[in-house]
Amino acid sequence: MKQYITEHQSPYLDLCAEVSEILYEGKSDFQDIVIAESKEYGRVLVLDGVFQTSDRDEFMYHENIAHIPLFLHPRPKNVLIIGGGDGGTAREAVRHPEAERVTMVDIDGKVIELSKQYFPRIASAMLEQNPKLTVKVGDGIAFMKEAENLYDVVIVDCSDPVGPGEGLFTREFYKDTYKALKGDGIFVQQTESPFMHRKLVKEVFDAVSDIFPITRLYTAFIPLYPTGMHCFTMGSKKYDPLMWEPNRKCIFPTQYYNEGIQKSAFVLPNFVKELLYGETGK
């Protein structure tokens, strides 16, 4: 008999993946965790019934959330990742020679340990104990409240805005993030699908716009996520990605990211412009 894992993406739409084997099924203190071998996406991580990452398409997410802010900033020496327990964003961040310190704070230590066990390629920086990387198990919201003028880039690699990720989508959190950044700091957060999650995307964009002098949204194609069209919201104190010019070359191999993507990711379809700005000409 065939076996499936189903994510209920909306009241009217499910993503159903056939799996050959359930490798792990259990609970942490914060969420339900399933790891399975799927026939289309390879090994998948599912938290609270939501697909988080897969061996096959993870690079599309991790390269976009990490490299776009890190190449925009000319000297990203001190990098903070909130969430990101699978280790993929940390793996990409430590590849930057300019990144001297990368701190990852995830609330769920069980996700971190399971990722090291079942996703060794994604979690490679943690497994190799990269000297740049410090991994902390703790509340990223509380951690951010204590930080001030410390980080060049903050990357919020969070789950959906429910359960442990809910507090990462608030104005209070964005104010704390602004405070934690240095004078030319950059913040990026994954913010779901601009097609399916219009209300959330607009609310986050408006909140970040009220706090940061420069707010931009960029998109990437990530097949595992709802509609395959995903977006990231960026708040920047100084550097505008629309004015970006290369400040250094990418000296390591990538599967998705390149200089063209650095610019084209911010070219938005008219329906997204209308959602954000109320018009298509801005």
C-alpha positions in Angstrom: 0.0 0.0 0.0 1.3 3.5 -0.9 2.2 5.8 1.9 1.8 9.6 1.8 2.6 12.7 3.8 0.1 15.6 3.3 0.5 19.3 4.1 -2.7 21.2 4.3 -1.6 24.4 2.6 -5.0 26.1 2.7 -8.6 25.0 3.4 -8.8 24.1 -0.3 -5.4 22.9 -1.2 -3.1 20.1 -0.1 0.4 19.0 -1.1 0.6 15.3 -1.0 4.0 13.5 -1.3 4.4 9.7 -1.7 7.0 8.4 0.7 8.8 5.1 0.7 9.8 5.2 4.3 9.2 7.1 7.6 12.6 7.5 9.1 11.6 9.3 12.3 8.3 10.4 13.8 8.1 12.0 17.2 7.6 15.2 19.2 10.0 17.8 20.7 9.0 20.2 23.4 7.7 22.5 20.7 6.5 20.7 17.7 5.7 17.4 15.9 8.6 16.1 13.8 8.5 13.7 10.8 11.5 12.8 8.6 10.7 10.7 5.6 12.1 9.4 2.3 9.9 10.9 -0.4 9.9 9.6 -4.0 9.9 13.1 -5.6 11.9 15.3 -3.2 14.2 12.9 -1.5 14.5 13.1 2.2 12.1 15.6 3.7 11.7 17.3 7.1 8.1 18.0 8.2 7.3 20.1 11.3 3.8 20.3 12.6 2.5 18.9 9.3 4.4 21.5 7.2 7.2 20.6 4.8 10.3 22.5 5.8 13.1 21.3 3.6 14.1 18.5 1.2 17.4 17.1 0.0 16.4 17.8 -3.6 15.4 21.5 -3.5 16.9 22.9 -0.2 19.6 24.9 -2.1 16.9 27.1 -3.7 15.9 28.3 -0.2 19.2 28.4 1.6 21.2 30.1 -1.1 18.6 32.8 -1.5 18.0 33.6 2.1 21.8 33.7 2.8 23.7 35.0 -0.2 21.4 37.8 -1.2 21.8 39.8 2.0 25.4 38.7 2.5 26.6 39.8 -0.9 24.6 43.1 -0.6 26.5 44.0 2.6 30.2 44.8 1.7 31.6 43.5 5.0 29.3 41.0 6.8 31.7 40.1 9.6 29.2 39.3 12.3 26.1 37.3 11.2 23.1 36.1 13.2 20.7 33.4 12.2 17.4 33.1 14.1 16.0 29.6 13.5 17.5 27.6 10.7 17.8 24.4 12.8 18.5 22.2 9.8 21.8 24.1 9.4 21.4 25.0 5.7 21.6 28.7 6.1 24.6 28.4 8.5 26.3 26.2 5.9 25.9 28.9 3.3 26.8 31.8 5.6 30.2 30.3 6.7 31.3 30.0 3.0 31.7 33.8 2.9 35.3 34.7 3.7 34.2 38.0 5.1 31.9 36.3 7.7 34.1 36.0 10.7 31.4 34.9 13.2 28.1 33.2 12.4 25.8 32.6 15.4 22.7 30.4 15.0 20.0 30.5 17.6 17.2 27.9 17.3 14.6 27.1 20.0 14.4 23.4 19.2 17.5 21.4 20.0 15.8 18.2 18.8 15.5 19.6 15.3 19.2 20.5 15.3 20.3 17.0 16.4 17.9 15.2 14.0 19.1 17.3 11.2 22.7 16.4 11.9 21.7 12.7 11.9 19.4 12.6 8.9 20.5 15.6 6.8 24.3 15.6 7.0 24.8 17.5 3.7 22.5 20.3 4.8 23.9 20.3 8.4 27.5 20.0 7.3 28.7 23.2 9.0 27.4 22.0 12.3 28.7 18.5 11.8 32.2 19.7 10.9 32.1 22.1 13.8 33.1 25.0 11.6 35.2 27.4 13.8 33.2 30.4 12.5 29.9 28.9 13.7 28.4 29.0 17.1 25.1 27.1 17.6 22.9 28.1 20.5 19.6 26.4 21.6 17.3 29.0 22.9 14.6 31.5 22.2 15.6 33.7 19.3 13.0 36.4 20.3 14.6 36.7 23.8 18.1 36.6 22.3 17.3 39.5 20.0 16.0 41.6 22.8 19.4 41.5 24.5 21.4 42.4 21.4 22.3 46.0 20.4 24.5 47.3 17.6 26.2 43.9 17.2 25.4 42.3 13.8 26.0 43.2 10.2 23.4 40.8 8.9 20.5 39.1 10.7 18.8 36.3 8.8 15.5 35.0 10.2 15.1 31.5 8.9 11.9 30.7 10.6 9.0 28.3 10.2 5.4 29.5 9.5 3.9 32.1 11.8 2.3 29.6 14.0 3.6 27.8 17.1 7.2 28.6 17.9 7.5 30.9 14.9 4.6 33.1 15.6 6.5 35.7 17.6 9.0 36.3 14.8 6.3 38.0 12.7 5.6 41.0 15.0 6.6 44.7 15.0 8.2 44.3 18.4 10.5 41.7 17.0 11.4 43.9 14.0 12.2 46.8 16.4 14.5 44.5 18.4 16.1 43.4 15.1 16.8 47.0 14.1 18.4 47.6 17.4 20.6 44.5 17.2 22.0 45.6 13.8 25.0 47.9 13.3 24.5 51.2 11.6 24.7 49.7 8.1 23.0 46.4 9.0 20.7 44.3 6.9 17.8 42.0 8.0 16.1 39.3 6.0 13.2 37.1 6.9 11.4 34.4 4.9 7.8 35.6 4.5 5.9 32.8 2.7 4.1 33.0 -0.7 3.1 36.4 -2.2 0.4 34.5 -4.1 -1.1 32.4 -1.3 -0.3 34.4 1.8 -1.1 38.0 0.7 -2.3 39.3 4.0 0.8 38.1 5.9 3.2 39.4 3.2 1.6 42.9 3.2 1.5 43.1 7.0 5.2 42.2 7.4 6.2 44.5 4.6 4.3 47.4 6.2 5.7 46.7 9.6 9.3 46.5 8.4 8.8 49.6 6.3 7.8 51.5 9.4 11.1 50.6 11.1 13.8 50.4 8.4 14.6 53.2 6.0 14.9 50.7 3.1 12.5 47.8 2.8 12.4 45.5 -0.2 10.9 42.2 -1.1 12.5 39.5 -3.3 11.3 36.2 -4.6 12.6 32.7 -5.4 11.3 29.6 -6.9 11.1 26.8 -4.2 9.0 23.8 -5.5 8.3 22.3 -2.0 6.6 25.4 -0.7 3.1 26.6 -1.3 2.6 27.5 -5.0 6.4 27.3 -5.6 6.7 31.1 -5.4 8.3 32.2 -2.2 9.3 35.6 -0.9 11.7 37.2 1.5 11.4 40.6 3.2 14.5 42.7 3.6 15.0 45.7 5.9 18.2 47.6 5.4 19.7 50.6 7.2 21.9 51.8 4.3 22.2 49.5 1.3 19.5 49.4 -1.3 19.4 46.2 -3.3 17.9 48.0 -6.2 21.1 50.0 -6.4 23.4 47.0 -6.0 26.7 46.8 -7.8 29.1 43.8 -7.2 31.4 44.6 -4.3 33.1 41.2 -4.5 33.0 38.0 -6.6 31.3 34.8 -5.5 34.3 32.5 -5.2 32.4 29.3 -4.2 30.1 27.1 -6.4 26.3 27.6 -6.1 23.4 25.9 -7.7 20.9 28.8 -7.7 22.6 32.1 -6.7 24.5 34.3 -9.1 25.0 38.0 -9.7 22.1 38.1 -12.1 19.8 36.5 -9.4 21.1 39.2 -6.9 19.4 41.8 -9.1 16.6 39.9 -10.7 15.2 38.6 -7.4 14.0 42.1 -6.6 12.2 42.5 -10.0 8.6 42.0 -8.9 5.6 41.0 -10.9 2.9 43.7 -11.1 0.5 41.8 -8.9 3.1 41.8 -6.1 3.9 45.5 -6.6 0.2 46.2 -6.3 0.0 44.2 -3.1 2.9 46.1 -1.5 2.4 49.6 -2.9 -1.2 49.7 -4.2 0.1 50.5 -7.7 2.2 48.9 -10.4 4.4 51.8 -11.2 6.5 52.0 -8.1 
